[in-house]
């Protein structure tokens, strides 16, 4: 859906037009085909150099600095810059233009838990892709662990500020790691 919404917005059409029969517009980010090429390059590099995938069960207890280092090493074959699009980073004004009475649901999580997730999911590909997507286009430096930490805090506040300045939008926020997230969402959505 990410590529479809990006193309629609660039063409001045409603974000979800022709993207399927959906009632939800989520942060379905999109990366160009570099992602697939990088995976193939990495696999070939690992085979040629007899390197095993660097992430394992022990990473659950590793420091974030160690995970960042392993992620960077794992994706050394990734191109420095890639094309990408994330609706909740780049598309909120367009979303509002077409859906001014929509509901925005932000499922948030603790910054350190989020960082651990982006550095352990699929060998840290999320962190590495973001580093290449937003370098030079964002006011925060996403090429460092501290930059990603600040980005996470900034992003949540940016969404809250956007909703505050657009009162026709309904806003729901729930904590992902809360034991009662399901009942929180049920209470807020009916």
C-alpha positions in Angstrom: 0.0 0.0 0.0 2.9 2.4 0.7 3.9 2.8 -2.9 0.3 3.2 -4.0 -0.4 5.9 -1.4 2.8 7.7 -2.3 2.0 7.7 -6.0 -1.6 8.9 -5.3 -0.4 11.8 -3.2 2.2 12.8 -5.8 -0.6 12.8 -8.4 -3.0 14.8 -6.3 -5.4 11.9 -5.7 -6.9 10.6 -2.5 -4.2 8.5 -0.8 -6.2 5.2 -0.7 -7.7 5.5 -4.2 -7.1 2.3 -6.1 -5.0 0.8 -3.3 -7.5 -1.9 -2.3 -10.7 -2.0 -0.3 -9.5 -0.5 2.9 -10.9 1.7 5.6 -7.6 2.1 7.4 -4.6 4.1 6.3 -1.6 3.0 8.3 2.1 3.8 8.2 2.7 1.3 5.5 6.1 2.5 4.5 7.7 1.8 1.2 11.3 1.2 0.1 12.4 0.9 -3.5 13.8 -2.3 -4.9 17.1 -1.6 -3.3 15.8 -3.6 -0.3 15.5 -6.8 -2.3 18.9 -6.2 -4.0 20.5 -5.6 -0.7 19.2 -8.8 0.7 20.5 -10.7 -2.3 23.9 -8.9 -2.1 24.1 -9.7 1.6 23.3 -13.3 1.2 25.9 -13.7 -1.5 28.5 -11.8 0.6 27.7 -14.1 3.6 28.1 -17.2 1.4 31.4 -16.0 -0.2 32.8 -15.0 3.2 31.2 -17.9 5.2 29.5 -15.4 7.6 26.5 -16.5 9.5 23.6 -14.1 10.1 24.8 -11.9 12.9 21.7 -11.9 15.0 20.7 -14.7 17.4 18.7 -15.3 20.6 21.4 -13.7 22.7 20.6 -10.4 21.1 17.6 -10.0 23.4 20.0 -9.1 26.2 22.6 -7.2 24.1 23.1 -3.5 24.5 21.6 -1.2 21.9 25.1 0.0 21.0 26.1 -3.6 20.2 22.9 -4.2 18.2 23.6 -1.0 16.2 27.1 -2.2 15.4 25.9 -5.6 14.3 23.1 -4.1 12.2 25.6 -1.8 10.4 27.9 -4.7 9.7 25.1 -6.9 8.5 24.0 -4.4 5.9 27.3 -3.0 4.6 26.2 -3.8 1.0 23.2 -1.6 1.2 23.3 1.5 -1.1 23.9 4.8 0.8 20.7 6.4 -0.4 17.4 4.8 -1.3 13.9 6.0 -2.2 11.3 5.5 0.4 8.0 6.9 1.7 6.3 6.8 5.1 2.8 8.3 5.3 3.0 9.2 9.0 6.2 11.0 8.5 5.6 12.7 5.1 1.9 12.4 4.4 -0.2 13.8 7.3 -1.2 17.0 5.5 -2.3 15.1 2.5 -4.1 12.6 4.7 -6.0 15.4 6.4 -6.8 17.1 3.1 -8.7 14.0 1.9 -9.9 12.6 5.2 -10.5 15.6 7.6 -12.8 13.6 9.9 -10.7 10.5 10.2 -9.4 8.8 13.3 -5.7 8.6 13.9 -4.6 5.7 16.1 -1.1 5.9 17.5 0.2 2.7 19.0 3.2 3.9 20.9 5.9 2.2 22.8 8.8 3.0 25.0 11.7 4.5 23.1 14.3 1.9 24.2 11.9 -1.0 23.4 11.3 0.5 20.0 15.0 0.8 19.3 15.6 -2.8 20.4 12.8 -3.8 17.9 14.2 -1.9 15.0 17.7 -3.3 15.6 16.6 -6.9 16.0 13.8 -7.3 13.5 15.3 -8.9 10.4 18.8 -8.2 11.4 18.3 -4.5 11.9 17.0 -3.7 8.4 14.5 -1.1 9.7 17.2 1.0 11.3 19.6 0.6 8.4 16.9 1.6 5.8 15.8 4.6 7.8 19.4 5.8 8.1 19.6 5.8 4.3 16.1 7.1 3.6 16.1 10.3 5.7 19.7 11.3 5.8 19.8 15.0 4.7 16.0 15.2 4.6 15.2 15.3 8.3 16.2 17.7 10.9 17.5 14.9 13.1 20.5 12.8 12.4 19.2 9.3 11.9 22.6 7.7 11.3 23.2 7.3 15.0 21.6 5.5 17.8 21.0 8.8 19.6 19.5 10.3 16.4 17.0 7.4 16.1 16.2 7.8 19.8 15.4 11.5 19.3 13.5 10.8 16.1 11.2 8.4 18.0 10.4 11.0 20.6 10.0 13.7 18.0 7.8 11.6 15.8 5.2 10.8 18.5 5.1 14.5 19.5 4.8 15.5 15.8 1.7 13.3 15.4 0.1 14.7 18.6 0.8 18.3 17.5 -0.7 17.6 14.1 -3.9 16.3 15.6 -4.1 19.2 18.1 -3.9 21.6 15.2 -6.6 19.7 13.3 -9.5 19.4 15.7 -11.8 17.6 13.3 -9.6 14.5 13.6 -10.2 12.0 16.3 -7.1 10.8 18.1 -6.5 7.5 20.0 -3.2 6.6 21.6 -2.5 3.3 23.3 0.7 1.8 24.6 1.7 -1.3 22.7 3.3 -3.1 25.6 0.4 -2.4 28.0 -1.2 -5.6 29.4 -4.6 -4.1 28.6 -4.0 -2.6 25.2 -7.0 -4.6 23.7 -9.4 -3.3 26.2 -8.0 0.3 25.9 -8.6 0.2 22.2 -12.0 -1.4 22.6 -13.0 1.3 25.1 -11.8 4.1 22.8 -13.3 2.7 19.6 -16.5 1.2 20.8 
